[in-house]
Amino acid sequence: MSKRLINFSAGPAALPVEALERARDELLDFQGTGVSVMEISHRSPEYDAVHNEAITLVRELLDVPDHFKVLFLQGGGNLQFSMLPMNLLHSGRKADYIVTGNWARRAHVEAMTVSGEAARVIASTEDTVFDRLPSPAGIEVNPDAEYVHFCSNNTVYGTQWHRFPETGGLPLACDMSSDIMWRPFDVAPFGFIYAGAQKNLGPSGLVLALIREDFLERCSEALPKMLQYRVHAAKNSLYNTPPSFSIYLLRNVLDTFRQRGGLAAIEQENRAKAEQLYGCIDRHEGFYKGHVKEKAHRSVMNVTFNLPDAELDARFIAGARELDMVGVKGYRKLGGIRISMYNASRMSHIETLVSFMDEFARTAG
Ligand SMILES: *Cc1c(COP(=O)(O)O)cnc(C)c1O
């Protein structure tokens, strides 16, 4: 068998190997049907069981309250940047946006395309290259906002909201593409949560969304059917042919989370991984320079840092590759190194990385 590398890619990212092996084993003959899960009707009982098991796993893992619907949508995280305002910002309604990175900014830009000035920026850290989150005192929500949109983990810059923004009871709307299910959290204050699957849940293209019922009831009915949350919710995400293979794989991934003991157990490992890696960066302060200036805002998922020069970046990347580690190159706008360690990256991978980094700092520094 060909070997699997240690994959720190930001996304599409590493998936749990058990989820892939299960797909491999079932690929040609899905549960005795004699065909693959890709080749059967999305109205068949076999597919229906997979679809509903995926939804049940989402509900169980995130402890989703009954007054929320679980949706599977398409078009990646990006389509939600426009679909959310299309659904909610009709009839002159307004929303607040917190801009803390690339994706958060893009969400706001798309909301402006849909609804112009109704999409307001209430806080931004762009002037310091998104090296921190806004201070709570600097966030003042407008009482007429339908929702307050933020991005829980800033994949490019490496900041993460460990405590969500205070809104005085206004519903939060959140892009959780790169950190959903890294830990348990309280879903109740959210009107809408969405996540492109390719970071922590499954294949790209598929989006997991949670929508609160009162939020759903406020959604527009004057949109093309495929763009209406109401339609997808009413049809249990089976209005049209869903991306069935992607949902099947997401089911496999979530089942591995369940087998690991759920999100509380996963959170413990994620915190331990982050402690190891940031500990290494801090040990070699001056050689590894973290992009994020506020330690309390450091992401547990995406760790960004620079070496003293671009030549050392290149040597670092090559050295990591020699030890079978890939996906460590930083985002093109930021340079340097980015280590993405979603749920599928395990403690042993981080230990291998950290011992390489200690050695690299000692010999090259
Ligand atoms: C990767 C990412 C996206 C982009 O999602 P697509 O599926 O490529 O549209 C959006 N938001 C965040 C936070 C991301 O990390």
The ligand as a Tripos MOL2 file, in Angstrom:
@<TRIPOS>MOLECULE
LIG
   15    15     1     0     0
SMALL
NO_CHARGES

@<TRIPOS>ATOM
      1 C1        -11.9930   27.7070    3.5930 C.3       1 LIG1
      2 C2        -12.9010   28.7040    4.1400 C.ar      1 LIG1
      3 C3        -13.9610   29.2490    3.3870 C.ar      1 LIG1
      4 C4        -14.1160   28.9580    1.9100 C.3       1 LIG1
      5 O1        -14.9640   27.9670    1.6690 O.3       1 LIG1
      6 P1        -15.2650   27.4130    0.1760 P.3       1 LIG1
      7 O2        -15.8590   26.0990    0.4880 O.co2     1 LIG1
      8 O3        -13.9660   27.3670   -0.5690 O.co2     1 LIG1
      9 O4        -16.2200   28.3470   -0.4430 O.co2     1 LIG1
     10 C5        -14.8160   30.1100    4.0120 C.ar      1 LIG1
     11 N1        -14.6620   30.4740    5.2940 N.ar      1 LIG1
     12 C6        -13.6370   29.9960    6.0440 C.ar      1 LIG1
     13 C7        -13.5060   30.4160    7.4660 C.3       1 LIG1
     14 C8        -12.7490   29.1030    5.4900 C.ar      1 LIG1
     15 O5        -11.7250   28.6290    6.2330 O.3       1 LIG1
@<TRIPOS>BOND
     1     1     2 1
     2     2     3 ar
     3     2    14 ar
     4     3     4 1
     5     3    10 ar
     6     4     5 1
     7     5     6 1
     8     6     7 2
     9     6     8 1
    10     6     9 1
    11    10    11 ar
    12    11    12 ar
    13    12    13 1
    14    12    14 ar
    15    14    15 1
@<TRIPOS>SUBSTRUCTURE
     1 LIG1         1 GROUP 0 **** ****
